[in-house]
Amino acid sequence: MKPPFLVLIREHMLARHYAIRTIDTYLYWIKYYINFNHKTHPAKLGEQNVEAFLTYLSVDRNVAISTQGIALNAIVYLYREIVKSPLSMNMNFTKSKRATKLPTVLTTSEVKKLLTLMPVAQQLLAKLMYGSGLRLMEAIRLRVKDVDFTYHTLSIFNAKGGKHRRVTLARELTQDLKDQMNIVKKYFEADKLNPQYAGVYLPNALNRKYPNAPYQLLWHYLFPSGNVSIDPRANLERRHHVDETTFQKAIRRTAIKAGIEKTVSAHTLRHSFATHLLQRGTDIRTVQEQLGHSDLRTTQIYTHVIQAGANGVISPLTTLD
């Protein structure tokens, strides 16, 4: 049973329509912060305690810059919204300097083998992620309406940073996607017969703008869960999308089965997409737009693979005859 204080925070965030993943992440770091301070209530702690916690994450835990940033966001929310004592902008703590890892990239032959061996239930999802450079949650959250067969594009809404974009769709996936939509339609027809079914989840603003959309096929998830469940945000029965952890486990197992001696994750498909586009001569700004990167420097990390050695340097050993 969760502590009442954490339950309070969860209910507070649910009432403000935060994503479930964001709520779980914030609660993780808030609980970590409380345990770090020997389970003292945050209202009895001050900015020095927050600074000490963030410094601990950097110095003792050696967390990445982004991880420390997420922890900071969670604590800022805690004090601003729950404790009602906002933190100042001038806190003094040791910032993380851990270098960003270079992405793991598969060769085209490794990608082909991986996709061939992926379980049928996850194969189309994997092909979409590699073929369109999608993040895992972007692919899982796709809705039927987001697929455009006329222009062969996918519309990605509310991606990282709340951004929207359009990405390319491999023509080879047309029939597979139409077959998948038929599966969605079968679930949809069955759900309509369920008097408890409250339609598919829509963010609050969309739900107000399109009140009938939750009951329309086009708004349903392209990769629906096999079972309906209770939506904790409204305590209503809905059919959510598939669970991302199932895919993550599947791709790791398949990489081992394929004999790929690299650390493969769902994000490896996105890394491989970007690198293979650059290898084919695609302009880096086009790749940036496809990936949805705000900063070109984020995209430039993929150029390390297509260079002839580190920074394009040719080893002197190569010139020895």
GIFEN-V178397 format. One record per residue. N is the residue number from 1. PHI is phi in degrees with one decimal (NA if undefined). OMEGA is omega in degrees with one decimal (none if undefined). Layout:
N | PHI | OMEGA
N | PHI | OMEGA
//
This chain:
1 | NA | -177.8
2 | -75.2 | 177.6
3 | -57.7 | -178.7
4 | -54.5 | -178.5
5 | -64.8 | 178.8
6 | -70.0 | 176.3
7 | -62.9 | 178.5
8 | -60.4 | -179.8
9 | -64.4 | 179.3
10 | -60.4 | 179.9
11 | -64.9 | 178.4
12 | -62.2 | -178.8
13 | -73.9 | 176.9
14 | -62.1 | -179.6
15 | -65.5 | 179.8
16 | -103.1 | 171.2
17 | 63.1 | 172.2
18 | -72.1 | 177.3
19 | -63.9 | -177.9
20 | -58.8 | 179.5
21 | -62.5 | 178.3
22 | -65.1 | 178.9
23 | -60.3 | -179.3
24 | -62.1 | 179.7
25 | -66.0 | 179.9
26 | -62.8 | 179.7
27 | -64.0 | 178.1
28 | -60.3 | -175.9
29 | -74.9 | 176.8
30 | -66.0 | 177.4
31 | -63.9 | 178.7
32 | -60.1 | -179.8
33 | -62.7 | 179.6
34 | -65.4 | 178.4
35 | -64.7 | 178.0
36 | -59.4 | -180.0
37 | -98.8 | 173.4
38 | 58.0 | 175.5
39 | 61.6 | 174.5
40 | -78.2 | -179.8
41 | -62.5 | -178.0
42 | -55.6 | 179.4
43 | -63.6 | 179.7
44 | -93.9 | 179.6
45 | -108.1 | -179.0
46 | -128.2 | -176.5
47 | -63.5 | 178.1
48 | -63.1 | 177.9
49 | -68.4 | 177.8
50 | -65.5 | 179.3
51 | -60.7 | -179.8
52 | -64.1 | -179.9
53 | -65.9 | -179.3
54 | -66.5 | 176.3
55 | -66.5 | 177.2
56 | -59.0 | 179.9
57 | -61.8 | -178.6
58 | -76.6 | -172.2
59 | -81.7 | -175.0
60 | -88.3 | -178.5
61 | -93.0 | 178.8
62 | 53.4 | -178.9
63 | -75.6 | 178.3
64 | -69.2 | 179.4
65 | -56.8 | -178.2
66 | -65.5 | 179.9
67 | -66.1 | 177.7
68 | -63.0 | 178.5
69 | -64.4 | 178.3
70 | -65.1 | 178.0
71 | -60.0 | 178.7
72 | -61.9 | 179.6
73 | -60.1 | 179.9
74 | -64.2 | -178.9
75 | -69.5 | 176.8
76 | -60.9 | 178.2
77 | -62.0 | -179.8
78 | -55.7 | -175.2
79 | -78.6 | -179.5
80 | -76.1 | -171.8
81 | -95.8 | -174.4
82 | -101.8 | -178.9
83 | -76.3 | -179.1
84 | 64.2 | 176.7
85 | -140.0 | -173.8
86 | -56.0 | 177.2
87 | -77.0 | 178.4
88 | -77.8 | 179.9
89 | -89.0 | -173.3
90 | -115.0 | 178.8
91 | -67.2 | -176.9
92 | -113.6 | 177.6
93 | -143.2 | -179.2
94 | -77.5 | -178.5
95 | -83.7 | -180.0
96 | -64.9 | 178.7
97 | -127.5 | -177.7
98 | -59.7 | -176.6
99 | -66.3 | 176.9
100 | -70.4 | 179.2
101 | -70.0 | 173.5
102 | -70.4 | -176.1
103 | -69.7 | 173.0
104 | -80.8 | -177.8
105 | -124.9 | 177.7
106 | -92.7 | 171.8
107 | -74.9 | 179.6
108 | -62.7 | 179.5
109 | -69.7 | 177.5
110 | -68.0 | 177.6
111 | -62.5 | -179.3
112 | -60.0 | -179.5
113 | -67.5 | -179.8
114 | -62.7 | -178.0
115 | -65.5 | 179.6
116 | -66.2 | -175.6
117 | -90.9 | 179.5
118 | -60.0 | 175.8
119 | -54.0 | -176.7
120 | -53.7 | -177.0
121 | -64.1 | -178.7
122 | -111.9 | -172.7
123 | -66.5 | -179.4
124 | -63.5 | 178.6
125 | -60.3 | 179.1
126 | -64.2 | 179.7
127 | -65.0 | 177.1
128 | -65.0 | -178.2
129 | -65.0 | 178.4
130 | -76.3 | -175.9
131 | -69.6 | -177.5
132 | -122.4 | 177.5
133 | 68.6 | -175.6
134 | -86.7 | 165.3
135 | -72.0 | -177.1
136 | -57.8 | -176.8
137 | -69.7 | 175.2
138 | -63.5 | -179.9
139 | -70.2 | -177.4
140 | -65.8 | -177.6
141 | -87.5 | 177.7
142 | -59.2 | 175.3
143 | -112.4 | -176.6
144 | -52.3 | -176.4
145 | -66.8 | -175.3
146 | -79.2 | -178.1
147 | -97.4 | 179.4
148 | -115.0 | -178.9
149 | -76.3 | -179.2
150 | -68.7 | -178.2
151 | -103.3 | 179.4
152 | 52.5 | 178.0
153 | -135.2 | 171.2
154 | -120.0 | 175.4
155 | -97.9 | -179.4
156 | -109.7 | -177.8
157 | -111.3 | 176.0
158 | 50.9 | 176.6
159 | -76.8 | -179.6
160 | -55.8 | -177.7
161 | 81.3 | 178.8
162 | 73.0 | -175.6
163 | -88.2 | 175.2
164 | -114.3 | 175.8
165 | -160.3 | 173.0
166 | -115.7 | -179.1
167 | -127.3 | -179.8
168 | -69.9 | 176.5
169 | -124.3 | -179.9
170 | -63.2 | -179.1
171 | -60.4 | -177.7
172 | -63.2 | -176.9
173 | -93.8 | -175.9
174 | -54.2 | -176.8
175 | -67.2 | 178.4
176 | -60.1 | 179.9
177 | -69.4 | 177.5
178 | -66.2 | 175.9
179 | -63.7 | 178.8
180 | -64.5 | 178.6
181 | -65.7 | 176.0
182 | -66.6 | 176.2
183 | -65.6 | 177.9
184 | -59.1 | -178.2
185 | -63.8 | 178.8
186 | -64.1 | 175.5
187 | -61.2 | -176.9
188 | -60.7 | -179.6
189 | -64.8 | 178.5
190 | -68.3 | -178.9
191 | -65.5 | -179.9
192 | -64.3 | 179.5
193 | -83.8 | -179.6
194 | -89.3 | -177.1
195 | -64.6 | 180.0
196 | -88.5 | -174.3
197 | -69.8 | -175.6
198 | -105.2 | 179.8
199 | 82.6 | -178.7
200 | -81.5 | -179.9
201 | -70.1 | 171.4
202 | -130.7 | 173.9
203 | -54.6 | -170.3
204 | -53.7 | -178.0
205 | -63.4 | 179.1
206 | -67.7 | -179.7
207 | -62.3 | 177.9
208 | -75.0 | -177.2
209 | -72.7 | -178.9
210 | -124.2 | -174.2
211 | -62.2 | -179.0
212 | -93.5 | -175.8
213 | -57.8 | -179.6
214 | -58.3 | -177.7
215 | -106.1 | 179.7
216 | -107.2 | -176.1
217 | -57.2 | -174.9
218 | -58.8 | -176.9
219 | -89.5 | -178.2
220 | -78.0 | -176.4
221 | -65.0 | 178.7
222 | -69.6 | 178.4
223 | -121.9 | -175.0
224 | -77.3 | 173.8
225 | -67.2 | 178.9
226 | -74.2 | -178.0
227 | -135.1 | 171.8
228 | -79.2 | -179.2
229 | -150.8 | 179.7
230 | -87.5 | 176.6
231 | -76.7 | -176.2
232 | -65.9 | -179.4
233 | -71.0 | -177.0
234 | -134.5 | -178.7
235 | 57.6 | -179.1
236 | -119.1 | -179.2
237 | -84.1 | -178.0
238 | -139.8 | 170.6
239 | -110.1 | -176.9
240 | -87.6 | 174.8
241 | -82.6 | -179.7
242 | -63.5 | -179.7
243 | -81.0 | -176.6
244 | -65.5 | -177.4
245 | -66.3 | 177.7
246 | -62.3 | 179.0
247 | -68.1 | -178.6
248 | -59.9 | 177.8
249 | -67.2 | -177.9
250 | -63.2 | -176.9
251 | -71.4 | 177.2
252 | -67.4 | 178.7
253 | -64.1 | -178.0
254 | -68.8 | 178.3
255 | -61.7 | 176.9
256 | -65.3 | 179.4
257 | -61.8 | -179.0
258 | -79.6 | 179.6
259 | 73.2 | 179.3
260 | -84.9 | -175.3
261 | -91.2 | 177.3
262 | -139.2 | 176.3
263 | -80.9 | -174.4
264 | -101.7 | 175.0
265 | -132.3 | 178.0
266 | -58.9 | -177.1
267 | -69.4 | 178.5
268 | -60.6 | 178.8
269 | -64.8 | 178.3
270 | -67.6 | 176.9
271 | -59.4 | -177.7
272 | -67.7 | 176.3
273 | -55.1 | -177.1
274 | -63.8 | -177.5
275 | -66.5 | -178.6
276 | -69.2 | 174.4
277 | -63.6 | 179.7
278 | -65.0 | 178.3
279 | -62.2 | 179.9
280 | -84.8 | 176.4
281 | 93.0 | 178.2
282 | -66.1 | 179.2
283 | -59.3 | -174.3
284 | -63.5 | 178.7
285 | -72.1 | 174.4
286 | -67.0 | 177.3
287 | -63.2 | 177.9
288 | -57.8 | 179.9
289 | -66.0 | 179.4
290 | -63.3 | -178.3
291 | -81.0 | -179.2
292 | 80.0 | 178.7
293 | -79.8 | 176.0
294 | -75.9 | -174.8
295 | -112.5 | 179.9
296 | -60.1 | -178.7
297 | -63.1 | 177.2
298 | -65.9 | -179.8
299 | -73.6 | -175.3
300 | -64.6 | 179.5
301 | -62.2 | -178.6
302 | -76.3 | 179.8
303 | -70.6 | -178.0
304 | -63.4 | -176.6
305 | -77.2 | -174.3
306 | -88.6 | 177.3
307 | -78.6 | 176.6
308 | -82.0 | -175.8
309 | 88.1 | -178.7
310 | -63.2 | 179.8
311 | 56.6 | 175.9
312 | 78.6 | -177.4
313 | -78.5 | 176.4
314 | -91.0 | -177.9
315 | -63.5 | 177.2
316 | -63.5 | 178.3
317 | -63.3 | -179.6
318 | -64.0 | -175.6
319 | -89.2 | 177.8
320 | -74.1 | -179.3
321 | -106.8 | none
//
